[in-house]
Amino acid sequence: MQSAAQPAEAGRHALRGASVLILLQVASRAITFVANQLLLRFLTAPLLGVSTQLEVYYLSVIFFARESLRVAIQRQNSFAQNGCEQEKSTSNSTGAQAVVNLGYLSFALGIPLAVILGSLYLQSLSATTLQSAPNLVVSLYIYGFAAVLELASEPAFVVMQTRLQFGTRATAESFATFIRCLVTLASAAWGAGRGLGVLPFALGQLSYGFGLLVVYSWRANSLAKSEGFSLLPRRIPQVSSNDKPTESKPEIGQSDAPPSPFVLSCFYRPTLQLASSMMAQSVVKHILTQGDMFLVSIFSTPTAQGVYALANNYGGLLARLVFQPIEESSRSYFSRMLSPLTASVTLSSQKESADQLKGRTSDDRHHKAASHLQSLLKFYLLLSLVITTLGPAAAPSILALITGPRWAGSGAGDCLAAYMWYIPFLGVNGVVEAFVASVATEREVHQQSAWMGVFSAVFAIVGGLSERKYLYTAIKAFHGGQLYRS
């Protein structure tokens, strides 16, 4: 009964989570949209281009520090889900503490990444760029600190995410987005004519990280008190054969004792192994995903970078409003429904019989997941017909109406029209990639990393930026479909 009810419950949580995240994206993007329209009155194309470079630096630090760990943590089964009823209190707190400990790895990785990537970015800057963008170096330092500040909220975020607390995420991101827009607009308006350059963007990003940290810590602290775990890193007691917590250290002379499932008595070993397997793939994935921005930064002028950034921001609006929330909710849903099929080691599997494990991983879960994935892909394909029919023709006129005469002759309209053909690939790739990240075994993750290396070579051969993006996302979606059929 419990096994049969879990897929339905996971589906309801995923649907509710997707709805909340879509509403969050609509609200936050509406605020950001209004703020951007006002900011465009104070910005030139070169400054927008430089701010885009800083954003790529910021996103790179965040992505490399937490992405693989986030995906791996989502696939880590909660102890309470698989334990006995009388053990739920202990397993809840133990599982939550294990997740919190893993969240601190992202924070620890973020500090050296911010320093290393920041140094590389500074070395790549030309004297012309430094002269055309006042306060660029100071802004870079602020962006780096903002990235580390956002990663400081990761332990609280991941424990709320494993509890499917989408409302907390909506509150945190809405509050952080609001104060970012407020700080950015206020500093840009105050600094008009004072030559602040990209400093308002840096201050806005810093306030965003601070807002996330405040809300997540506040909400997670209440959960920690009720479930009996700490938001600070703590050692995990080992569960012995008689189900009584013991210290993780083996007794002296007990060489034949089974290895602890926790590394350094803090970090859940299977999750670490999966995250390390995904790390190399994450590096390649980020380079390919942000490859167009890297190439534009290297080979284009700041003015051309600003034009491309404007088209990219408006073109990706639908992806951020609809596709991204569905992708993240789908990843949580597929992880909860199908992760027992592919997880190499779990604490629960060490204690359950083969019959219980077989019952939990019945074919019913396969069919439900396949049906939901097919429904999502059909929805995306129907939406793509509308986008590709109306988007390319309407994009230049709509952009000219929104941005005003300053950007009318910049070429951003034509760039946005070409971007419309990329959006369908983006949507299909996103949901298929969420499925792959949720169910792929460690061996399949390594295979996918190898294929992504092949895609990198193809990406480098194709000429245009837009064509590269189309081809890359199409190949990734095809590879995800192959894994789905297998």
C-alpha positions in Angstrom: 0.0 0.0 0.0 2.7 2.4 1.0 4.8 1.5 -2.1 1.8 2.1 -4.4 0.9 5.4 -2.8 4.4 6.8 -3.1 4.4 7.4 -6.9 1.0 9.2 -6.7 2.2 11.3 -3.8 5.4 12.2 -5.6 3.4 13.2 -8.7 1.2 15.5 -6.6 4.2 17.1 -4.9 5.9 17.5 -8.3 2.8 19.1 -9.9 2.3 21.4 -6.9 6.0 22.3 -6.9 6.0 23.1 -10.6 3.0 25.3 -10.2 4.6 27.2 -7.3 7.9 27.6 -9.2 6.1 28.8 -12.3 4.2 31.4 -10.3 7.4 32.4 -8.6 9.1 32.8 -12.0 6.2 34.8 -13.4 6.2 37.2 -10.3 10.0 37.5 -10.1 10.4 38.0 -13.9 7.7 40.6 -13.9 9.6 42.6 -11.3 12.8 42.0 -13.1 11.3 43.0 -16.4 10.0 46.3 -15.1 13.4 46.9 -13.5 15.3 46.1 -16.7 13.2 48.5 -18.7 14.1 51.3 -16.3 17.8 50.2 -16.2 18.0 50.3 -20.0 17.4 54.1 -19.7 20.7 54.3 -17.8 22.8 51.7 -19.7 24.8 51.6 -22.8 25.4 48.5 -24.9 29.1 48.2 -23.7 28.1 48.4 -20.0 25.4 45.7 -20.6 28.0 43.5 -22.3 30.5 43.8 -19.4 27.7 43.1 -16.8 27.0 39.9 -18.8 30.6 38.8 -18.5 30.4 39.3 -14.7 27.1 37.4 -14.6 28.8 34.5 -16.5 31.6 34.5 -13.9 29.1 34.5 -11.1 27.0 31.7 -12.6 30.2 29.6 -13.3 31.2 29.8 -9.6 27.7 28.8 -8.5 27.3 26.0 -11.1 30.7 24.3 -10.5 30.3 24.5 -6.7 26.8 23.1 -6.3 25.2 21.6 -9.4 26.5 18.0 -9.2 25.9 17.9 -5.5 22.4 19.2 -5.9 21.5 16.5 -8.4 23.1 13.8 -6.3 21.4 14.9 -3.1 18.0 14.8 -4.9 18.6 11.2 -5.6 19.6 10.4 -2.0 16.7 8.6 -0.4 15.4 9.9 2.8 16.1 7.5 5.7 12.5 8.0 6.9 11.0 7.0 3.7 12.4 3.5 3.9 12.6 2.9 7.6 10.2 1.5 10.2 7.5 3.6 11.7 9.2 3.7 15.1 12.5 4.8 13.6 11.1 7.8 11.7 12.2 10.4 14.2 15.8 9.2 14.3 16.1 8.6 10.6 14.5 12.0 9.7 17.1 13.9 11.8 20.0 11.7 10.5 19.0 12.0 6.9 18.5 15.8 7.3 21.9 16.1 9.0 23.6 14.2 6.2 22.0 16.5 3.6 23.1 19.6 5.6 26.7 18.3 5.8 26.8 17.8 2.0 25.5 21.3 1.5 28.6 22.7 3.2 30.7 21.1 0.5 29.3 23.5 -2.0 30.2 26.4 0.2 33.7 25.1 0.7 34.2 24.6 -3.0 32.8 28.1 -3.8 35.6 30.0 -2.1 38.6 28.7 -4.1 36.4 28.7 -7.3 35.6 32.4 -6.8 39.3 33.2 -6.4 40.6 31.1 -9.3 37.9 32.1 -11.8 38.1 35.7 -10.7 41.9 35.7 -11.3 41.5 34.1 -14.7 38.8 36.7 -15.7 41.0 39.6 -14.6 43.9 38.3 -16.6 41.7 38.1 -19.7 40.6 41.7 -19.5 42.0 44.2 -22.0 43.0 47.7 -21.1 40.2 49.1 -23.3 37.6 47.1 -21.4 39.0 48.3 -18.0 38.8 51.9 -19.2 35.3 51.7 -20.7 33.8 50.1 -17.5 34.4 52.0 -14.3 34.6 50.1 -11.1 35.0 46.8 -13.0 37.6 45.3 -10.6 35.6 46.3 -7.5 32.4 44.9 -9.1 34.2 41.6 -9.8 35.2 41.3 -6.1 31.6 42.0 -5.1 30.3 39.4 -7.5 32.7 36.8 -6.1 31.6 37.5 -2.5 28.0 37.4 -3.6 28.5 34.0 -5.1 30.0 32.7 -1.8 27.2 34.3 0.1 24.6 32.6 -1.9 26.4 29.2 -1.5 26.3 29.8 2.3 22.6 29.2 2.0 23.0 25.9 0.3 22.9 23.7 3.4 19.5 25.2 4.3 18.3 25.0 0.7 19.0 21.4 0.1 17.4 20.2 3.3 14.2 22.2 2.4 14.4 20.8 -1.2 14.5 17.2 0.0 11.3 18.0 2.0 9.7 19.4 -1.1 9.3 22.8 0.6 8.7 24.7 -2.7 6.9 27.5 -0.8 10.0 28.3 1.1 11.9 28.5 -2.2 9.2 30.8 -3.6 9.4 33.1 -0.6 13.2 33.2 -0.6 13.7 33.9 -4.3 10.8 36.4 -4.5 12.3 38.4 -1.6 15.8 38.2 -2.9 14.7 39.2 -6.4 12.8 42.2 -5.1 15.6 43.6 -3.0 18.1 43.0 -5.9 15.9 45.0 -8.3 15.4 47.7 -5.6 19.1 48.0 -4.8 20.2 47.9 -8.5 17.6 50.5 -9.6 18.3 52.8 -6.6 22.1 52.7 -7.1 21.8 53.1 -10.9 19.5 56.1 -10.5 21.7 57.7 -7.8 24.8 57.0 -9.8 23.5 58.4 -13.1 26.2 60.8 -14.3 28.6 59.7 -11.6 30.4 57.0 -13.6 29.5 54.0 -11.4 29.7 51.7 -14.4 28.6 48.1 -13.6 28.7 48.7 -9.8 24.9 48.8 -9.4 24.7 45.3 -10.9 27.3 44.0 -8.4 25.5 45.6 -5.4 22.2 44.1 -6.6 23.7 40.6 -6.9 25.1 41.0 -3.4 21.7 41.9 -2.0 20.2 38.9 -3.8 22.6 36.5 -2.1 22.0 38.1 1.3 18.2 37.8 0.8 18.4 34.1 0.0 20.6 33.4 3.0 18.3 35.2 5.4 15.1 33.5 4.3 16.5 30.0 3.9 18.3 30.1 7.3 15.1 31.4 9.0 12.9 28.7 7.5 15.4 25.9 7.9 16.1 26.8 11.5 12.5 26.1 12.4 12.6 22.8 10.6 15.9 21.9 12.4 14.3 22.6 15.8 11.3 20.4 15.1 13.2 17.5 13.6 16.3 17.5 15.9 19.1 18.2 13.5 21.6 21.1 13.2 22.2 23.6 10.4 25.9 23.4 11.3 28.0 20.4 10.1 27.8 17.5 12.6 29.1 13.9 12.8 26.6 11.2 11.8 26.1 8.3 14.3 26.3 4.9 12.6 23.3 2.6 12.8 24.4 -0.8 14.1 22.7 -4.1 13.5 20.4 -3.7 16.6 19.3 -0.3 15.2 20.9 1.7 18.0 23.0 4.7 17.0 26.7 4.2 17.7 29.8 6.2 16.9 31.0 6.0 13.4 34.5 5.1 14.4 35.1 1.3 14.5 36.4 -0.3 17.7 40.1 -1.1 18.1 40.8 -4.5 16.6 37.6 -4.6 14.7 39.2 -4.9 11.2 36.4 -7.1 9.8 33.7 -4.4 10.5 31.9 -3.2 7.4 33.0 0.3 6.2 31.0 3.2 7.4 28.5 4.6 4.8 29.8 8.1 5.8 33.1 9.6 4.7 34.8 11.3 7.7 31.6 10.4 9.6 29.9 13.4 7.9 29.3 12.9 4.2 27.1 10.1 2.8 29.4 8.0 0.6 27.0 7.0 -2.2 26.0 10.6 -2.7 29.6 11.8 -2.8 30.5 9.1 -5.4 27.6 10.1 -7.6 28.4 13.8 -7.3 32.1 13.1 -8.2 30.9 11.2 -11.2 28.8 14.1 -12.3 31.4 16.7 -11.7 33.3 16.2 -14.9 30.1 16.1 -16.9 29.0 19.4 -15.2 32.2 21.1 -16.3 31.6 20.1 -19.9 27.9 20.9 -19.7 28.5 24.4 -18.4 31.1 25.2 -21.0 28.8 24.0 -23.7 25.8 25.8 -22.2 27.6 29.1 -21.7 29.9 28.5 -24.7 28.1 31.2 -26.8 28.7 33.8 -24.0 32.4 32.8 -23.7 32.9 33.1 -27.5 31.0 36.5 -27.6 33.2 37.7 -24.8 36.4 36.7 -26.5 35.7 37.6 -30.1 33.2 40.5 -29.9 33.3 44.1 -28.9 31.5 45.1 -25.7 28.8 46.7 -27.9 28.1 43.4 -29.7 28.1 41.6 -26.4 25.5 44.0 -25.1 23.3 43.4 -28.1 23.6 39.7 -27.8 22.9 39.8 -24.1 19.7 41.8 -24.6 18.4 39.3 -27.2 19.5 36.4 -25.1 17.7 37.7 -22.0 14.4 38.3 -23.8 14.6 35.1 -25.8 15.2 33.0 -22.7 12.2 34.6 -20.9 9.9 31.7 -21.7 12.5 29.1 -20.8 13.0 30.7 -17.3 9.3 31.2 -16.8 8.0 27.8 -17.8 10.7 25.4 -18.9 13.0 25.8 -15.9 10.4 25.3 -13.1 9.1 22.2 -14.9 12.6 20.8 -15.4 13.5 21.2 -11.7 10.2 19.7 -10.5 10.6 16.9 -13.0 14.0 16.1 -11.7 12.7 15.9 -8.1 9.8 13.8 -9.2 11.8 11.3 -11.3 14.4 11.1 -8.6 11.9 10.1 -5.9 10.1 7.7 -8.2 12.9 5.9 -9.9 16.1 6.5 -7.9 15.8 3.1 -6.1 16.1 1.5 -9.5 19.6 3.0 -10.1 21.1 3.9 -6.8 24.2 1.9 -6.2 24.2 1.9 -2.4 21.6 3.1 0.1 21.3 2.7 3.8 17.8 1.4 3.4 18.8 -1.3 0.9 21.2 -2.7 3.5 18.4 -3.4 5.9 15.5 -4.4 3.5 15.0 -7.8 2.0 15.1 -8.6 -1.7 11.3 -9.0 -1.8 10.7 -5.5 -0.2 13.2 -3.9 -2.7 11.5 -5.6 -5.6 8.1 -4.4 -4.4 9.3 -0.8 -4.2 10.7 -0.9 -7.7 7.8 -2.4 -9.5 7.0 -1.9 -13.2 4.2 0.5 -12.2 6.8 3.2 -11.5 8.3 2.6 -14.9 5.0 3.1 -16.7 4.0 6.1 -14.6 7.3 7.9 -15.2 7.2 7.1 -19.0 3.7 8.4 -19.3 4.5 11.6 -17.5 7.6 12.1 -19.6 5.7 11.6 -22.8 3.0 14.0 -21.8 5.6 16.7 -21.1 7.3 16.2 -24.4 4.0 16.4 -26.3 3.2 19.6 -24.5 6.6 21.1 -25.4 6.2 20.1 -29.0 2.7 21.7 -29.3 4.1 24.9 -27.6 7.0 24.8 -30.0 4.7 25.0 -33.0 3.2 28.3 -31.7 6.7 29.7 -30.9 8.3 29.0 -34.2 5.2 30.1 -36.2 4.8 33.5 -34.5 8.1 34.3 -32.8 10.5 35.0 -35.6 8.2 37.4 -37.4 7.0 39.2 -34.3 10.3 39.4 -32.3 11.9 42.5 -33.9 8.7 44.6 -33.6 8.1 43.6 -30.0 11.7 44.2 -28.9 11.6 47.7 -30.6 8.4 48.5 -28.7 9.8 47.4 -25.4 13.3 48.8 -25.4 12.7 52.1 -27.2 14.6 53.9 -29.9 18.0 53.6 -28.3 18.2 49.9 -29.2 16.1 50.0 -32.4 19.0 50.0 -34.8 21.3 47.7 -32.8 20.5 44.5 -34.5 19.1 42.9 -31.4 15.7 42.3 -33.1 17.2 40.1 -35.8 19.2 38.3 -33.1 16.0 37.7 -31.1 14.2 36.4 -34.2 16.9 33.8 -34.7 16.7 32.9 -31.0 13.1 31.9 -31.4 14.1 28.7 -33.3 16.3 27.7 -30.4 13.6 27.8 -27.8 12.0 24.4 -28.8 15.3 22.6 -28.6 15.9 24.2 -25.2 12.6 23.0 -23.7 12.8 19.4 -24.9 16.5 19.1 -23.9 15.7 20.5 -20.4 13.1 17.9 -19.5 15.0 15.0 -21.1 18.1 16.1 -19.2 16.2 16.2 -15.9 15.1 12.6 -16.6 18.7 11.5 -17.3 20.1 13.2 -14.2 17.4 11.4 -12.1 17.9 7.8 -13.3 21.3 7.4 -14.9 23.6 5.0 -13.1 27.2 5.9 -12.4 28.3 4.0 -15.5 25.8 5.8 -17.7 26.9 9.1 -16.3 30.5 8.3 -17.4 29.1 7.3 -20.9 27.2 10.5 -21.1 30.3 12.5 -20.2 32.2 10.8 -23.0 29.4 11.6 -25.5 29.4 15.2 -24.3 33.1 15.3 -25.2 32.1 14.3 -28.7 29.4 16.9 -28.8 32.1 19.5 -27.8 34.0 18.7 -31.0 30.9 19.0 -33.1 30.0 22.3 -31.3 33.5 23.7 -32.2 33.1 22.7 -35.9 29.7 24.3 -36.5 30.0 28.0 -37.6 27.3 30.3 -36.1 26.6 30.8 -32.5 22.8 30.1 -32.9 23.4 27.0 -35.0 25.8 25.7 -32.4 23.2 26.1 -29.7 20.6 24.3 -31.9 22.8 21.4 -32.7 24.1 20.9 -29.2 20.7 20.8 -27.5 19.3 18.6 -30.2 22.1 16.0 -29.8 21.7 16.1 -26.0 18.0 15.6 -26.2 18.5 12.6 -28.6 21.0 11.0 -26.2 18.5 11.4 -23.4 15.8 9.7 -25.5 18.2 6.8 -26.1 18.6 6.4 -22.4 14.8 6.6 -21.9 14.2 3.8 -24.4 16.8 1.6 -22.7 
